[in-house]
């Protein structure tokens, strides 16, 4: 007979879990495995709230397993290391992103692209090699293979750093891969949420001209004054869209709702690149004429490998980049999820796990 989550492993753990497709989270007792020779045990300090946590908690993508402890933007302190662990020591500040394991032997793993390994294991809502479930960062502790742990640079704030482990690498990786880093080139960013606001900062650090593209002018002052974008384009304004026709070298599309791509393709110059990062529930319509007539490219990208994730953190530390966050207590998570569904956050919720989880257990 299958053991209960609390008895599955030797070490007791506590977090908040979604129990069904309502997506409502509540206190949850479970367990973590022994710290193996390659493992690092981490006391979780902060965990970012990613849009995919909301999708997964409500089973909007159709592959959720309950009970589910979400969270894959984890910053914490090392409390134990295995005998083979040389990179980390007790009390080091470390991070865990969207994955906790892979096969380590395929061509993708050998190229430091563990995120594309067919046997990659997500930080939550997945199965470990031993068949037990993975539980994420809305919890007090986690045990992770050292290869999937990154070092947090000393200068970075723990709360503002947490979202970089998903949002940060999700925008940094395609910019590097698709060659969207040439100083002076023009980058358009569609959507100014968790991903978009980090993309503005990273784009500016690469020396790009950055235009935020949004459906309303609501966030214009913030984009220009607070985040440092060069210009702001309202996509619902036909005159302004027409004026911007063919002016951009690259576009990063962060929108996770179903939307039209044609207006954005028209903004690209010949040889322009549109990279989509959002994950809408239904397929998007892709007009082929603008691609053919302008030799344009539409691509996608999914986070990044471990080596590149560390590179991204070091880059962000060097350029003083952190996410703009609203820190919440663990028992505020359901309200935060409701607000996230309405895009009512500037720009990422981060749970103060260490200071609020214990109280929610009482």
C-alpha positions as CSV (number, residue, x, y, z in Angstrom):
1,X,0.0,0.0,0.0
2,X,1.3,3.5,-0.9
3,X,2.5,5.5,2.1
4,X,0.9,8.8,3.1
5,X,2.9,12.0,2.1
6,X,3.8,12.3,5.8
7,X,5.3,8.8,6.0
8,X,6.8,8.5,2.5
9,X,10.3,9.8,3.6
10,X,12.1,10.0,7.0
11,X,12.1,13.7,7.5
12,X,8.9,15.7,8.4
13,X,8.1,18.7,6.3
14,X,5.4,21.3,6.3
15,X,4.0,23.6,3.6
16,X,0.8,24.7,1.9
17,X,-0.7,22.6,-0.8
18,X,-3.5,22.7,-3.4
19,X,-5.7,19.6,-2.8
20,X,-7.9,19.8,-5.9
21,X,-8.7,21.9,-9.0
22,X,-10.1,24.8,-7.0
23,X,-6.5,25.7,-6.6
24,X,-7.1,26.8,-3.0
25,X,-4.0,26.2,-0.8
26,X,-4.1,25.0,2.8
27,X,-1.6,23.7,5.4
28,X,-0.1,20.3,4.5
29,X,2.1,17.9,6.4
30,X,4.5,15.8,4.3
31,X,8.1,14.5,4.3
32,X,11.4,14.9,2.6
33,X,14.0,12.2,1.8
34,X,17.3,11.6,3.6
35,X,20.2,13.9,2.5
36,X,22.1,11.6,0.1
37,X,25.8,11.9,-0.8
38,X,25.1,14.3,-3.7
39,X,22.3,16.2,-1.9
40,X,22.0,19.6,-0.2
41,X,19.2,20.1,2.4
42,X,17.9,23.7,2.4
43,X,16.0,25.7,4.9
44,X,13.7,27.8,2.7
45,X,13.7,31.6,3.4
46,X,11.7,32.9,0.4
47,X,9.7,31.5,-2.5
48,X,8.4,33.5,-5.5
49,X,4.9,33.0,-6.8
50,X,5.1,32.2,-10.5
51,X,2.1,32.4,-12.9
52,X,2.7,28.7,-13.6
53,X,2.0,28.0,-9.9
54,X,-1.5,29.3,-10.5
55,X,-2.0,27.3,-13.7
56,X,-0.7,24.1,-12.0
57,X,-2.7,24.6,-8.8
58,X,-5.9,24.8,-10.9
59,X,-4.9,22.1,-13.3
60,X,-5.3,24.5,-16.3
61,X,-2.7,22.6,-18.2
62,X,-4.3,19.2,-17.5
63,X,-1.4,17.3,-15.8
64,X,-1.7,18.4,-12.2
65,X,-1.2,15.8,-9.4
66,X,-2.8,16.5,-6.0
67,X,-1.9,17.2,-3.3
68,X,0.5,19.7,-4.8
69,X,3.0,22.0,-3.0
70,X,3.9,24.6,-5.7
71,X,6.9,26.9,-5.8
72,X,10.0,26.9,-8.0
73,X,11.7,30.2,-7.2
74,X,13.4,29.2,-3.9
75,X,16.0,30.9,-1.9
76,X,17.3,29.4,1.3
77,X,20.2,28.4,3.6
78,X,22.1,25.2,3.4
79,X,21.6,23.1,6.6
80,X,23.2,19.9,5.5
81,X,25.5,18.6,2.7
82,X,26.3,15.1,1.4
83,X,29.8,13.7,1.5
84,X,30.3,14.3,-2.3
85,X,29.2,18.0,-2.1
86,X,32.1,20.3,-2.6
87,X,30.4,23.4,-4.0
88,X,28.3,24.3,-1.0
89,X,28.7,24.3,2.8
90,X,26.3,24.8,5.7
91,X,24.9,28.4,5.9
92,X,25.6,29.2,2.3
93,X,22.7,31.1,0.6
94,X,21.5,29.1,-2.4
95,X,18.7,28.9,-4.9
96,X,16.6,26.2,-6.5
97,X,14.6,26.9,-9.7
98,X,12.2,25.0,-11.9
99,X,14.0,21.6,-11.9
100,X,15.5,19.3,-9.3
101,X,16.9,16.5,-11.5
102,X,17.5,15.1,-15.0
103,X,19.1,12.0,-16.5
104,X,22.6,13.6,-16.5
105,X,23.6,11.4,-19.5
106,X,21.8,12.6,-22.6
107,X,23.1,15.0,-25.2
108,X,21.1,17.9,-23.6
109,X,22.5,17.2,-20.2
110,X,26.0,17.1,-21.6
111,X,25.4,20.5,-23.2
112,X,24.3,22.0,-19.9
113,X,20.7,22.1,-21.2
114,X,19.2,20.0,-18.5
115,X,15.9,21.9,-18.9
116,X,15.4,20.1,-22.3
117,X,16.3,16.6,-21.0
118,X,13.4,14.2,-21.7
119,X,13.7,12.9,-18.1
120,X,14.0,16.3,-16.5
121,X,12.2,16.4,-13.1
122,X,10.3,19.5,-12.1
123,X,10.6,21.0,-8.6
124,X,7.0,20.2,-8.0
125,X,4.1,18.3,-9.6
126,X,6.5,15.6,-10.9
127,X,7.8,12.2,-9.9
128,X,11.3,11.5,-8.6
129,X,13.3,8.6,-10.0
130,X,12.1,6.5,-7.1
131,X,8.4,7.2,-8.0
132,X,7.7,9.6,-5.1
133,X,6.2,13.0,-5.8
134,X,8.2,16.3,-5.9
135,X,6.9,19.0,-3.6
136,X,8.0,22.7,-4.1
137,X,9.0,25.7,-2.2
138,X,5.8,26.7,-0.4
139,X,7.4,24.7,2.4
140,X,9.9,24.9,5.2
141,X,12.6,22.6,3.7
142,X,13.8,20.9,0.6
143,X,16.4,18.3,-0.4
144,X,18.0,18.7,-3.8
145,X,20.8,17.2,-5.8
146,X,23.7,19.6,-5.7
147,X,23.9,19.9,-9.5
148,X,20.5,21.6,-9.4
149,X,21.4,24.2,-6.7
150,X,22.8,27.6,-7.5
151,X,24.9,30.0,-5.5
152,X,23.2,33.3,-4.7
153,X,25.7,36.2,-5.1
154,X,26.4,38.1,-1.8
155,X,25.1,41.4,-3.1
156,X,21.6,40.1,-4.0
157,X,18.6,40.5,-1.8
158,X,17.0,37.1,-1.0
159,X,13.4,38.3,-1.7
160,X,14.2,40.2,-5.0
161,X,16.5,37.4,-6.2
162,X,13.9,34.5,-5.8
163,X,11.9,35.3,-9.0
164,X,15.1,35.4,-11.1
165,X,15.3,31.6,-10.7
166,X,12.3,31.3,-13.0
167,X,11.4,34.7,-14.5
168,X,15.1,35.9,-14.8
169,X,16.4,32.8,-16.6
170,X,13.3,32.6,-18.7
171,X,14.1,35.9,-20.3
172,X,17.9,35.7,-20.1
173,X,18.3,32.4,-21.9
174,X,16.4,33.3,-25.2
175,X,18.2,36.6,-25.3
176,X,21.5,34.8,-25.3
177,X,20.5,31.9,-27.6
178,X,18.7,34.1,-30.3
179,X,21.5,36.7,-30.2
180,X,19.3,39.5,-28.8
181,X,22.1,41.1,-26.9
182,X,23.8,43.5,-29.4
183,X,24.1,46.9,-27.9
184,X,22.0,49.6,-29.6
185,X,19.5,47.2,-31.1
186,X,15.8,47.7,-30.4
187,X,14.0,45.2,-28.2
188,X,10.2,45.2,-27.8
189,X,8.7,43.5,-24.7
190,X,5.1,42.5,-24.8
191,X,3.5,42.5,-21.3
192,X,4.8,44.1,-18.2
193,X,4.3,41.4,-15.6
194,X,6.7,39.1,-13.7
195,X,8.7,38.2,-16.8
196,X,8.3,41.5,-18.7
197,X,9.7,43.8,-15.9
198,X,12.8,41.6,-15.5
199,X,13.2,41.6,-19.3
200,X,13.3,45.4,-19.3
201,X,16.1,45.4,-16.7
202,X,18.2,42.7,-18.5
203,X,17.6,44.3,-21.9
204,X,18.9,47.6,-20.6
205,X,21.9,45.9,-19.0
206,X,22.8,44.4,-22.4
207,X,22.7,48.0,-23.9
208,X,19.5,47.6,-25.9
209,X,16.9,50.2,-26.7
210,X,13.9,48.8,-24.9
211,X,10.2,49.5,-25.7
212,X,7.4,48.1,-23.5
213,X,4.3,47.1,-25.5
214,X,1.2,47.0,-23.4
215,X,-2.6,46.9,-24.1
216,X,-3.2,50.1,-22.1
217,X,-1.2,53.1,-21.0
218,X,-1.8,52.3,-17.3
219,X,1.8,51.2,-16.7
220,X,3.5,53.8,-18.9
221,X,5.0,56.0,-16.2
222,X,6.2,53.0,-14.2
223,X,7.8,51.4,-17.3
224,X,9.7,54.6,-18.2
225,X,10.5,56.1,-14.8
226,X,10.8,53.1,-12.5
227,X,12.1,50.3,-14.7
228,X,14.1,52.4,-17.2
229,X,12.5,51.5,-20.5
230,X,13.2,53.9,-23.4
231,X,9.7,54.1,-24.7
232,X,6.1,52.7,-24.3
233,X,3.8,51.6,-27.0
234,X,0.1,51.0,-26.5
235,X,-0.9,48.0,-28.7
236,X,-4.6,49.1,-28.8
237,X,-3.7,52.5,-30.4
238,X,-3.7,51.9,-34.2
239,X,-1.9,55.2,-35.0
240,X,1.0,54.5,-32.6
241,X,1.3,50.9,-33.8
242,X,1.4,52.1,-37.4
243,X,4.1,54.6,-36.5
244,X,6.2,51.8,-34.9
245,X,5.8,49.5,-38.0
246,X,9.2,47.8,-38.9
247,X,11.2,49.5,-36.1
248,X,12.2,46.6,-33.8
249,X,15.0,44.0,-34.1
250,X,13.6,41.7,-31.5
251,X,10.4,41.1,-29.5
252,X,10.0,39.1,-26.4
253,X,6.3,38.1,-25.9
254,X,5.6,37.3,-22.3
255,X,1.7,37.1,-22.5
256,X,0.2,33.9,-21.2
257,X,-3.3,34.5,-22.5
258,X,-4.5,33.8,-26.0
259,X,-3.6,36.8,-28.2
260,X,-2.9,37.8,-31.8
261,X,0.7,37.6,-33.0
262,X,0.2,39.5,-36.3
263,X,0.3,43.0,-34.7
264,X,3.7,42.3,-33.2
265,X,5.2,40.7,-36.3
266,X,4.4,44.0,-38.1
267,X,6.6,45.8,-35.6
268,X,9.7,43.7,-36.6
269,X,12.3,44.8,-39.1
270,X,13.3,42.4,-41.9
271,X,15.2,39.5,-40.2
272,X,13.5,40.3,-36.9
273,X,12.9,37.7,-34.2
274,X,9.8,37.2,-32.0
275,X,10.3,34.9,-29.1
276,X,7.3,33.7,-27.1
277,X,7.6,32.8,-23.5
278,X,4.0,32.7,-22.2
279,X,2.1,29.5,-22.3
280,X,-1.5,30.1,-23.4
281,X,-4.0,27.3,-22.9
282,X,-5.0,27.2,-26.6
283,X,-2.9,27.4,-29.8
284,X,-2.1,30.9,-31.2
285,X,-2.8,31.8,-34.8
286,X,0.5,32.4,-36.8
287,X,0.3,34.3,-40.0
288,X,2.9,33.1,-42.5
289,X,3.0,36.0,-45.0
290,X,4.9,38.4,-42.7
291,X,7.4,35.6,-41.9
292,X,8.1,34.8,-45.5
293,X,8.1,38.4,-46.8
294,X,10.3,39.7,-44.0
295,X,12.5,36.6,-43.3
296,X,11.2,36.8,-39.8
297,X,11.6,34.2,-37.1
298,X,9.2,33.1,-34.4
299,X,10.7,31.0,-31.6
300,X,10.2,29.8,-28.1
301,X,12.3,29.1,-25.1
302,X,11.9,27.4,-21.7
303,X,14.0,28.6,-18.7
304,X,17.7,27.6,-19.1
305,X,20.3,25.0,-17.9
306,X,22.0,25.1,-14.5
307,X,25.3,26.7,-15.8
308,X,23.3,29.4,-17.6
309,X,21.2,30.0,-14.5
310,X,24.3,30.7,-12.4
311,X,25.6,32.9,-15.2
312,X,22.3,34.9,-15.2
313,X,22.5,35.4,-11.4
314,X,26.1,36.6,-11.6
315,X,25.1,39.0,-14.5
316,X,22.2,40.3,-12.5
317,X,24.4,40.8,-9.4
318,X,27.0,42.7,-11.5
319,X,24.3,45.0,-13.0
320,X,22.4,45.4,-9.7
321,X,19.2,43.7,-11.1
322,X,16.6,42.2,-8.8
323,X,12.9,41.6,-9.3
324,X,10.4,44.2,-8.0
325,X,8.5,42.2,-5.4
326,X,5.6,42.4,-3.0
327,X,6.5,40.2,0.0
328,X,3.5,38.3,1.5
329,X,3.0,35.9,4.4
330,X,2.2,32.3,3.7
331,X,-1.4,32.6,4.8
332,X,-2.0,35.3,2.3
333,X,-1.3,33.0,-0.6
334,X,-4.9,32.5,-1.7
335,X,-5.6,36.2,-1.9
336,X,-2.3,36.6,-3.8
337,X,-3.3,33.9,-6.3
338,X,-6.6,35.7,-6.9
339,X,-4.7,39.0,-7.5
340,X,-2.2,37.3,-9.7
341,X,-5.0,35.9,-11.9
342,X,-6.1,39.6,-12.4
343,X,-2.4,40.7,-13.0
344,X,-2.8,42.9,-9.8
345,X,0.9,42.7,-8.7
346,X,4.0,44.8,-9.1
347,X,5.6,42.6,-10.3
348,X,6.0,39.4,-8.4
349,X,4.7,38.0,-5.1
350,X,7.3,36.5,-2.9
351,X,6.4,34.5,0.2
352,X,8.4,35.2,3.3
353,X,8.4,31.5,4.1
354,X,10.9,31.4,7.1
355,X,9.0,34.1,9.0
356,X,5.4,33.1,8.3
357,X,5.1,29.4,7.7
358,X,5.6,28.3,11.3
359,X,2.7,30.6,12.4
360,X,0.4,29.2,9.8
361,X,1.1,25.7,11.3
362,X,-0.3,26.6,14.7
